[in-house]
C-alpha cells in the first residue's frame, strides 16, 4: 500500500508528479483551512508530511497524526517544525539544504543591484515620463559582508568576488579554514566591515535578532542590507527605525515576520525593495527540491538512511510516546 503524504507547500504542484510516479499518495492542503481539514479527516493514514520552514508542523498536529513517520522540509530552514515533538515520537526529519542555493544567491544579487542602483525608482520615473539623472554607487571594489556561510552564503560570496570584483567577509557559527574570505567574530564586526550586508543564515533560536540596532549602526548611513534568509534574524523595529532615520542607506527584503503580512512602514519607505519570499523559487530549484524529497521518502520507506537528515534533540521521557 503506498504511503500517504500530506503536502502543505503551495508552490510545487507542477512537480508533484515526481512523487506520484514513485508511488506515493498525495493529499494537497496548501491553505490553513485545508490543512486543518486534511489532518482532521485523514490524520490516521498520513505517514509523511511535506512542508516549508515558515509553514512548519506543530506539536498538536504531530499528535493528531498517529501514523506519521517522516517530515520532509523543503529548503534549509525548519524553524516552525517542532523538532522536540518529532524526536519524542521517533519521527525522522529531513530538509533540502543547498538545493536552491543558486536560485537564492541569484535573487540576493538581483536585490542588491536593484537596491544599490535604485532600479525600481528609476523605472517608475521613466514610466511617468521623467528622466532623472540619479547618481548611485557601483558594486565594484566594495566590501560585501555575508552573515552565514553555508551553501547559499558561499554562492553569494562567489558571485560577488568573481562577478562583481568585490571583497568578502563573513560571520558564521565557526571559522571556516577552507574559504578565502575574511572571518569576523561577531555580526556587528561584520556589519562595520561591510558596505553591503547580506543575511544568508538559517532561522531559529540560534540566529534570532543577530542584526539589531548596534549592528545596523555599525553598517552605517552608506550601508545597504539584503535579507533572503529569515526575518527573525533581524529586529524588524530596529531596521524600520534605521531606514526611516537614514542611519542605513537602504534594505531589500524577501522575508518578513508574519508572512504574508508586511509592515506598512516598510511599504511606504522609498529606500526599501520588497519581494514576496520568492528567492528560492525557480523551475530548476523546485524540481531538484522535489526530487530530493522523493529520494528521502524512498530511502526511508525501504529502510535505508535518508540523504539529508535534520539533527533532533534527545527525546524527553515524560512526553515520549509509549
C-alpha positions in Angstrom: 0.0 0.0 0.0 1.5 3.4 -1.0 2.5 5.8 1.8 0.2 8.8 2.1 2.0 12.2 2.1 0.4 15.4 3.3 1.7 18.3 1.1 1.5 21.7 2.8 3.6 23.5 0.3 1.8 25.8 -2.1 4.5 26.3 -4.8 5.4 22.8 -6.1 2.2 21.5 -7.8 3.9 21.2 -11.3 6.5 18.9 -9.9 4.3 16.7 -7.6 4.0 14.0 -10.4 7.6 13.1 -9.5 6.3 11.8 -6.1 3.2 10.3 -7.6 5.2 8.3 -10.2 7.2 6.9 -7.2 4.0 5.5 -5.8 3.2 8.0 -3.1 -0.4 9.0 -2.5 -0.6 12.8 -2.0 -3.1 14.9 -0.1 -2.7 18.6 -1.0 -3.5 21.1 1.7 -1.8 24.4 0.9 -4.2 26.7 2.9 -4.7 26.8 6.7 -8.3 25.6 6.4 -7.4 22.8 4.0 -4.5 21.8 6.3 -6.8 21.6 9.4 -9.4 19.7 7.4 -6.9 17.2 5.9 -5.4 16.4 9.3 -8.9 16.0 10.9 -10.2 13.8 8.0 -7.1 11.8 7.0 -4.9 12.0 10.1 -5.0 8.3 10.7 -3.5 7.4 7.3 -0.8 10.1 6.8 2.7 8.7 7.1 4.7 11.7 5.8 4.4 15.4 5.7 6.0 17.8 3.1 6.3 21.4 4.4 8.5 24.5 4.4 10.2 26.2 7.4 7.7 29.1 7.7 4.8 26.7 7.3 6.2 24.2 9.8 4.5 21.4 11.6 3.4 21.9 15.2 3.3 19.6 18.2 -0.5 19.4 18.2 -0.5 18.5 14.5 2.1 15.8 15.1 -0.1 14.4 17.9 -3.1 14.3 15.5 -1.1 12.2 13.0 -0.6 8.9 14.8 0.9 7.1 11.7 3.4 9.9 10.9 6.9 8.6 10.4 8.8 11.3 8.5 8.7 15.1 7.9 10.3 16.4 4.8 11.1 20.1 4.8 11.7 22.0 1.5 14.7 24.3 1.8 17.2 24.6 4.5 15.1 26.2 7.3 12.9 24.2 9.6 12.2 26.8 12.2 8.5 26.1 12.7 8.8 22.3 12.7 8.5 21.1 16.3 11.7 19.0 16.4 11.2 18.1 20.1 7.7 16.6 19.3 9.2 14.8 16.3 12.0 13.4 18.5 9.6 12.3 21.2 7.8 10.2 18.6 10.9 8.9 16.8 9.9 10.7 13.7 12.6 11.4 11.1 13.0 15.0 9.8 14.8 15.9 6.6 15.5 19.2 4.8 16.7 20.5 1.5 19.8 22.4 2.4 21.7 23.7 -0.6 19.3 22.5 -3.3 18.0 26.0 -4.1 21.3 27.8 -3.3 21.9 29.1 -6.8 18.3 30.5 -7.1 18.6 32.2 -3.7 22.0 33.6 -4.5 20.8 35.0 -7.8 17.9 36.7 -6.1 20.2 38.1 -3.4 22.4 39.7 -6.1 19.4 40.9 -8.1 18.1 42.6 -4.9 21.5 44.1 -4.1 21.9 45.5 -7.6 18.3 46.9 -7.7 18.8 48.4 -4.3 22.2 50.0 -4.7 21.5 51.2 -8.3 17.9 52.3 -7.3 16.4 50.5 -10.3 12.7 50.4 -9.1 12.6 54.2 -8.6 14.4 54.9 -11.9 11.9 52.5 -13.7 8.9 54.3 -12.1 10.3 57.7 -13.1 10.7 56.8 -16.7 7.2 55.4 -16.8 5.9 58.7 -15.5 7.7 60.5 -18.4 10.5 61.7 -16.2 14.2 61.5 -17.0 16.1 61.8 -13.7 19.9 61.5 -13.7 20.4 59.7 -10.4 24.0 59.2 -9.2 24.3 55.8 -7.5 27.2 53.7 -6.1 28.9 51.0 -8.0 29.4 47.5 -6.6 33.0 47.0 -7.9 35.6 47.4 -5.3 33.1 47.4 -2.4 33.1 45.2 0.6 30.3 42.6 1.0 29.5 41.0 4.3 27.8 37.6 4.3 26.1 36.5 7.5 26.0 32.7 7.3 28.5 31.0 5.0 26.5 27.8 4.2 25.6 26.8 0.6 23.7 30.0 -0.1 26.2 32.3 1.6 29.0 30.6 -0.4 27.1 31.0 -3.7 26.6 34.7 -2.9 30.2 35.2 -2.0 31.4 33.6 -5.2 29.1 35.8 -7.3 30.3 38.9 -5.5 34.0 38.2 -5.9 34.1 36.5 -9.4 31.3 38.6 -11.0 31.5 42.0 -9.4 35.1 42.3 -8.2 34.1 42.7 -4.5 35.9 41.7 -1.4 34.0 39.4 1.1 33.9 39.0 4.8 31.7 36.6 6.7 30.4 35.7 10.1 29.5 32.1 10.8 28.9 29.9 13.9 32.6 28.9 13.4 35.6 30.0 11.4 36.0 28.2 8.0 39.6 27.4 7.1 38.5 26.2 3.6 37.5 29.6 2.2 39.5 32.7 1.1 37.2 35.2 2.8 37.9 37.2 6.0 36.2 36.0 9.1 34.5 38.4 11.5 33.9 37.2 15.1 30.6 39.0 15.6 27.7 40.2 13.4 28.4 43.8 14.5 32.1 43.5 13.5 30.9 42.1 10.1 28.5 45.0 9.6 31.2 47.5 10.5 33.5 46.0 7.8 30.7 46.0 5.1 29.4 48.3 2.5 26.7 45.8 1.8 25.4 43.2 4.3 23.6 40.1 3.0 21.9 37.8 5.5 22.1 34.1 4.5 21.9 32.3 7.8 19.1 29.8 8.8 16.3 31.0 11.1 15.6 29.7 14.5 16.6 30.5 18.1 20.3 30.4 17.4 20.2 33.2 14.9 17.3 35.2 16.3 17.9 39.0 16.3 21.6 38.8 15.4 21.1 42.1 13.5 19.9 44.7 15.9 20.4 48.5 16.4 24.0 48.0 17.3 24.8 46.1 14.1 22.7 48.5 11.9 24.6 51.5 13.4 27.8 49.6 12.6 26.6 49.2 9.0 26.2 52.9 8.8 24.4 55.6 6.7 26.1 54.4 3.5 25.4 50.8 4.1 22.8 48.5 2.5 21.2 45.4 3.9 19.7 42.4 2.0 17.8 39.7 3.7 17.0 36.5 1.8 17.2 34.3 4.9 14.6 34.7 7.7 13.1 37.8 9.1 13.7 36.6 12.6 17.5 37.2 12.2 16.7 41.0 12.2 15.0 43.1 14.8 12.4 44.5 12.4 11.5 47.5 14.6 15.2 48.5 14.7 15.5 48.1 10.9 12.5 50.2 10.3 13.8 53.0 12.6 17.2 52.9 11.0 15.7 53.1 7.5 13.3 56.0 8.5 16.2 57.9 10.1 18.5 57.1 7.2 21.0 55.5 9.6 21.4 52.9 6.9 21.1 53.7 3.2 18.5 51.1 2.3 17.3 47.5 2.6 16.0 44.8 0.3 13.8 42.1 1.9 12.4 38.8 0.7 11.3 37.6 4.1 9.0 39.0 6.8 8.0 38.2 10.4 4.3 37.4 9.7 4.2 36.5 6.1 2.2 37.3 4.0 1.6 40.4 6.2 4.3 43.1 5.6 4.6 46.2 8.0 3.0 49.3 6.4 6.1 51.2 7.5 8.3 49.2 5.1 5.8 49.7 2.2 6.0 53.5 2.5 9.8 53.8 2.6 11.5 54.8 -0.7 14.8 53.2 0.3 13.3 49.7 0.6 12.7 46.9 -2.0 10.3 44.1 -1.1 9.7 40.7 -2.7 7.3 38.0 -1.5 9.6 35.3 -0.3 10.5 34.1 -3.8 14.3 33.9 -3.7 14.3 30.1 -3.7 11.7 29.7 -6.4 12.9 28.7 -9.9 11.9 25.8 -12.0 15.4 24.3 -11.6 15.4 24.6 -7.8 11.9 23.4 -7.4 12.4 20.3 -9.5 15.6 19.5 -7.6 13.9 20.0 -4.3 11.0 17.7 -5.0 13.4 15.1 -6.4 15.4 15.2 -3.2 12.1 14.8 -1.2 11.4 11.8 -3.3 14.8 10.3 -2.7 14.5 10.8 1.0 11.0 9.3 1.1 12.0 6.3 -1.0 15.1 5.7 1.2 13.1 5.9 4.4 10.3 3.6 3.4 12.7 0.8 2.3 14.8 1.1 5.5 17.8 3.0 4.1 19.3 6.1 5.7 17.7 9.4 4.4 20.0 11.7 2.5 19.6 14.9 4.4 18.6 14.2 8.0 18.0 17.1 10.5 19.6 16.5 13.9 16.9 16.2 16.5 17.1 16.9 20.3 17.1 14.0 22.7 13.5 12.8 23.4 12.0 13.9 26.7 11.0 10.9 28.6 7.9 12.5 30.2 6.5 13.1 26.7 7.9 10.1 24.9 5.2 8.1 23.2 4.6 4.6 24.6 
